[in-house]
């Protein structure tokens, strides 16, 4: 399937989820996150959920990390829609967050983080069995990850599609993707 078809289908599936289903699936995703080895992670990038788009509740992950791994610095994105680039900001709590004109929660006063990142949790609408993802189509994460040598893990409510047919040469592959029931790992063999 092509990205546009996959995107449309994933958005329809996601919009059909009730609040209770989103919470249940988000809790199951958290259960999978708890299986990850965070021993070598000092800086972790995590997207904030867009409630209006029925995204996974990543605040569950933030709360768990804050409690179980307090030494990990969590950074969250702020998007510039004119340049399609993101900046990373230290997460200092929900009180610092405000919705932008696209209903995306963003930090307001926290410091920009320009250093290394050990792990990035990536939003997506769908992914395939090779580790390629379909997002909203703006390319923010592909640009952000382009020169970043770090572990890249997607988060999805749904299992993978067989193949995204129109993968672009600049599309960044995931190392893994977390779903409510499983963590999919991608190796060089799954790329082709």
C-alpha positions in Angstrom: 0.0 0.0 0.0 1.0 3.6 -0.6 1.5 6.1 2.3 -1.7 8.1 1.5 -3.8 5.0 1.6 -2.2 3.8 4.8 -2.5 7.2 6.4 -6.2 7.4 5.6 -6.9 3.9 6.9 -4.8 4.5 10.1 -6.6 7.8 10.8 -10.0 6.1 10.4 -9.0 3.2 12.7 -7.7 5.7 15.3 -10.7 8.0 15.1 -13.0 5.0 15.8 -11.3 4.4 19.2 -13.2 5.4 22.3 -11.5 7.2 25.2 -11.6 4.0 27.3 -10.0 2.0 24.4 -7.2 4.6 24.0 -6.5 4.5 27.8 -6.5 0.6 27.8 -4.2 0.5 24.7 -1.9 3.2 26.1 -1.6 1.2 29.4 -0.6 -1.9 27.4 2.0 0.2 25.5 3.4 1.3 28.8 3.6 -2.4 29.8 5.8 -3.0 26.7 7.9 0.1 27.4 8.7 -1.4 30.8 10.5 -4.2 29.0 13.1 -1.9 27.5 16.6 -1.6 28.9 17.1 2.0 29.9 20.5 1.4 31.6 22.4 3.3 28.9 19.8 6.1 28.4 20.6 9.5 29.9 18.6 11.7 27.4 15.3 10.5 26.0 13.1 12.3 23.5 9.4 11.6 23.7 6.5 13.1 21.8 3.5 14.5 23.6 0.1 13.1 22.7 -2.3 15.0 20.5 -5.6 14.1 22.1 -7.7 15.3 19.2 -5.9 12.8 17.0 -6.4 9.9 19.5 -2.7 9.4 19.9 -1.2 7.1 22.6 -1.1 8.7 26.0 2.6 9.2 26.4 2.2 11.0 29.8 1.9 7.4 31.2 5.4 6.8 29.9 6.7 10.2 31.3 5.1 9.5 34.7 6.6 6.0 34.8 10.1 7.1 33.7 10.1 10.0 36.2 9.3 7.5 39.0 11.4 4.6 38.0 14.3 6.3 36.1 14.6 9.8 37.6 18.1 10.2 36.3 16.9 10.2 32.7 16.4 13.7 31.3 13.2 13.7 29.2 13.1 16.1 26.3 10.0 17.0 24.2 9.6 18.6 20.8 8.5 22.0 19.7 7.6 22.4 16.0 8.2 25.3 13.7 5.6 24.9 10.9 7.3 27.5 8.8 10.6 25.6 8.5 9.2 22.1 9.3 12.0 21.8 11.9 11.8 20.8 15.6 13.6 22.0 18.6 14.0 19.8 21.8 13.2 21.2 25.2 13.7 19.8 28.7 10.4 18.5 30.1 9.8 20.4 33.3 6.1 19.4 33.9 2.7 19.7 32.5 2.3 23.3 33.8 4.9 24.4 31.2 2.8 23.0 28.3 0.4 24.9 26.0 -1.4 23.8 22.9 -0.3 25.5 19.6 -2.7 26.4 16.8 -2.6 22.7 15.7 -3.6 21.4 19.2 -0.1 20.1 19.8 1.2 20.5 23.4 4.5 22.3 23.5 6.9 23.5 26.2 6.9 27.3 26.8 9.7 28.2 29.2 11.9 25.1 29.4 15.5 25.2 28.2 16.4 24.0 24.7 18.4 20.8 24.5 21.0 20.8 21.7 23.1 17.8 22.9 23.1 14.1 22.3 20.0 12.0 22.5 20.2 8.3 23.5 16.7 7.2 22.6 13.8 8.7 20.6 10.2 7.6 20.9 8.6 8.5 17.6 4.9 9.1 16.8 3.4 7.4 13.8 0.2 6.5 12.1 1.4 3.1 10.8 4.6 1.2 10.1 5.6 -1.8 8.0 7.4 -5.0 8.7 10.7 -3.5 7.6 10.6 -0.7 10.1 9.5 2.2 7.9 6.8 4.5 9.2 3.9 6.6 8.0 3.4 9.9 9.9 1.3 12.9 9.2 3.4 13.7 6.1 5.2 16.8 7.2 8.6 15.2 7.6 9.5 16.7 11.0 10.9 13.5 12.5 12.8 12.5 9.3 14.6 15.9 9.4 15.2 15.6 13.1 16.6 12.1 12.9 18.6 12.6 9.7 21.9 13.3 11.4 21.2 11.7 14.7 22.9 8.4 15.6 20.5 7.1 18.2 18.0 4.3 18.9 14.7 5.1 17.3 11.5 3.4 18.6 8.0 4.0 17.2 4.8 3.8 19.2 1.7 2.5 17.5 -1.8 1.3 18.6 -1.8 -1.1 15.6 0.3 -3.9 14.2 2.4 -3.3 11.0 1.2 -3.3 7.5 3.1 -5.7 5.2 4.9 -3.0 3.2 4.9 0.7 2.5 5.4 0.8 -1.3 6.5 4.4 -1.7 9.3 4.7 0.8 11.5 7.7 0.1 15.3 7.5 0.2 15.3 10.1 3.1 12.7 8.1 5.2 14.3 7.0 8.4 13.9 3.4 9.5 12.9 2.5 13.1 15.0 0.2 15.2 11.9 -1.0 16.9 8.2 -0.3 17.2 6.1 -0.7 20.3 2.5 -1.9 20.0 0.1 -2.8 22.8 0.8 -6.5 22.3 4.4 -6.7 21.1 7.7 -4.9 20.5 8.7 -5.4 16.8 12.5 -5.2 16.3 14.0 -4.4 12.9 17.4 -5.5 11.7 19.2 -5.0 8.4 17.6 -8.3 7.1 14.1 -6.8 7.6 15.0 -3.8 5.5 14.9 -5.5 2.1 
